[in-house]
């Protein structure tokens, strides 16, 4: 921020007030030769000379509104002073320098060229009326050239500052957009998590609750197991919801809700057992040399398996389900296959969430009929070559990955 811009704002002054202050400052400067003691050999300081000197300063009050006219007025009054009065001289042509600076700052190129020619003529004629020395001529050219250069520098600086302000506004806008996009992505992620948790838990509880009255009459031991499964499913859902809400509230109450790790592959057997409690015949198998794919991938695979099993419970009317986790050299594959009604029975946000989760890790999700066209199968492939884990178990991406969603 340049000094000229700071002073008016700091003083609460507008441009006209600033111009008035500059005129008063120049008036103080041109007054000094009239008030300091003078030798007997110097021209006498008269009121007429002082009044004419003051007339060179008065136009500066309007310097922004008519810079060229102000400069001409200042030069004209200065010339009149030289030709008509033999009063005290000035060390510098203060009013002329301020007016010339203003023309350089505010006028168009054509006006600046004309004013430069007029000023050059005035400067060339000035030494002849004074010392008639080359030193005075060079000094006059120097000070007026410096005034012009400072005027043009002010224009450049203003343009630079405007560019900086525009850049800052653009960066702020970009940051705001990125923040809003990040918030939208986070809201979508939380929505998927809430959907998976609640849909899975509620579906299992409904199935168990519907089977409970029948089991009470026919097989009391199965009814007890059903109620146990309902309570276990509810408690698990509450734990996961508290964990998620704890993350959302961590800035407000960092010591409030419990913080627990995200679900991982180690939780898949427990998930399978809870689904088995609904009466499904379900198997779970792991093939290939297991290796940690990273916490994010583990949580994603768990949620996908949870959503796939929820769809089986809600829509498939299946008797058996097979969950397979396969570690290949470059990929982790999750397959959930049932023997139920087959394609066309599963729709909505569940499958979309599965595809979005797989795609987020550069993987693919295929859904369709099971072997021999019977039942329904979800097959998710997540590449492992692009995911390595550090000593803390955090996932880091290396190289390029191909993102695709197939159905």
NUTI-653371 format. One record per residue (C-alpha): z, y, x. Coordinates in steps of 0.02 Angstrom, whole numbers, plus 50000, padded with zeros to 5 digits. Layout:
N
ZYX ...
//
This chain:
407
500005000050000 499505016750077 500695031350098 499725043149985 499965031049840 501815028449872 502345046649879 501735052049705 502505036649624 504135038649718 504275056849665 503645053549489 502265066449521 500485066549457 498915071749553 499055090049498 500835091049559 500335083349724 498915096049743 500125110149708 501325103549840 499895102449967 499385120349927 501175126349953 501265116950118 499645125050177 500285141950118 501845139650223 500765135550375 499635150850357 501155162050329 501915158350499 500785170350600 501335184250482 503215181750503 503405177550688 503635192150810 501985198950873 501515208051032 500915226151026 499185220951084 498905209050935 498175214050765 499445220550644 500055208950505 499695218850346 499985214350164 498125215450133 497785202650269 499145191350201 498465192850024 496715188150078 497415173550178 498315167650021 496665167949926 495995154450044 497425143149990 497445145649802 495825135649768 496635119949840 497575117749676 495905112549597 495255102549745 495095085949650 494185093249500 492865102949598 492955098349783 491295106349833 491645122549740 493375123449817 492675121349993 491365134849964 492705146549896 493835143250045 492425146250171 491855161950079 493595169650075 493845164750257 492215173250305 492705188750207 494355189050302 493435188550469 492185202050424 493315214450333 495045213050409 495705212050585 497295202650540 498255188650625 497215173250664 497685155250624 497905140850748 496925129550629 495855132550473 497105123050365 496345126550195 494585122750256 495135106150331 495995100650170 494485105650066 493265096750184 494355081150182 494315081349991 492415082749987 492265067950107 493445057849997 492825061949822 491035068249826 489385058749817 488335055549974 487085069349927 488465082249905 489325076650065 487695079050161 487435096650093 489245101450126 489155094450302 487645105650338 488535120850263 490115117450362 489145114750523 488335131750500 490025139850469 490765131350623 489295136650733 489495154850681 491375155150698 491575155650890 490405170550902 491655180650801 493125174950908 493155169451091 491315164551098 491805149751208 491115131851206 492885125251206 493225133351036 491595126650966 491975108851021 493745110050954 493095116150785 491855101750774 493225089550822 494485094950689 493195095750549 492475078950604 494225071650601 494505078550425 492865070550366 493305054050451 495025053650370 494225057050201 493035042450220 494435031450288 495445035050131 493985029050023 493845013150126 495705010150117 495725012449928 494285000149909 495194987850022 496814989549923 495874987349759 495094971649829 496814965449881 497494969049708 496024960349626 496284945549741 498144945149702 497774945549514 496494931749535 497724921049634 499064924249503 497864919349364 497334903749459 499154899249491 499574901749307 498104890849253 498594877349378 500394878149319 499854876549137 498714861949181 500114853449276 501274856149129 499974848849011 499764833549123 501644831449129 501774832848940 500414819548923 501334808349047 502974810348953 502094807048789 501384790848858 503094785748923 503924789548756 502544780248663 502724764948773 504624764448765 504804767448579 503294757348523 503834742248624 505664742948572 505364746648388 504014733248373 505154719848445 506614725348339 505564725148181 504924707648218 506674701348254 507404709948101 506084702647986 506374685248056 508264686848047 508544683847859 507434668347863 508324661748017 510034664647937 509574652547798 508644639547901 509264640648082 510844651048107 510754648948297 509044657248298 509704671348190 511074674648317 509794674848456 508704686848355 510144699048331 510564697748515 508754701748557 508794716748440 510344723848522 509694720448698 508024728648658 508894743748582 510044745748732 508594744548853 507624757548755 509134769148754 509344767448942 507524771848972 507584786448851 509174793148931 508344792049101 506814801549040 507834814748950 508924816149104 507394820749206 506914833849078 508674841149077 509024840249263 508824859149287 510024862949145 511354849849180 511064841349348 512634830849331 512364826049148 511194811949107 511134796749222 509684795649342 508974778149367 507404772149455 505764770049363 505364752649298 504634741249431 503804724349447 505514716449467 505834720949285 504344711049218 505314694649197 506614703649092 505234711648988 504464694548959 506134687448907 506404701048778 504684697848704 505024679148704 506524682848594 505314688348457 504744670348438 503174671048546 502834657348671 502564667748827 502274663149008 502354673849165 501614669249333 501304677849498 499934672149617 499474677849791 500564684649930 501644698049851 501814714749939 502544731349880 501144742149808 502204757849794 503434763949663 502134773549562 500984758449551 502444747049505 502974758649363 501174759649302 500944740649301 502594738549209 502114751149075 500394743349053 501164726049032 502414733348909 501054741548806 499964725848808 501404715048748 501854727748615 500084726748548 500224707848543 501844708748443 501184722148323 499384717048295 498844700448366 499784687848256 499754676748412 500754661148451 500604661348641 500424674748772 500094673148958 500554686949081 499784684949254 500084695949406 498844692449545 498924699649721 497204699949799 496824706549975 496274723449909 496924724249731 498334720449612 497754712749448 498764711749287 498094700749148 498884698948976 498014685948865 498494680348689 497774668048565 497854679548415 496564687948305 495514694948446 494574711448468 494594724048326 496434721948289 497064733548425 496634752048415 497434769048442 498364777548583 498994761448663 497354756048742 496944774048787 498604775348878 498254759148972 496574765749031 497294782549081 498684774449181 497464762949273 496244777149305 497624787949379 497764775449522 495904773049547 495904756949446 494984749749298 495534742749130 494514729949037 494954724848860 494094712248750 494044694448689 494964681048784 494244664948857 493004656748740 493004672048627 494734668048563 496174680248561 496284696548657 496414700248842 496914715548942 496404714949125 496924729349238 496394730549420 497234743049536 496594744449716 497894741749850 496854745750003 497084764249966 498964762749941 500224759850078 502094761950075 503194770650200 504954766050252 505654773850093 504474764649977 503454780049932 501604777749900 500354787250006 498484787749973 497234785050114 495364785450106 494314786049950 494574776249791 493404772849647 494044777649476 493334769049326 493774763949149 492894749449070 493084741648900 
//
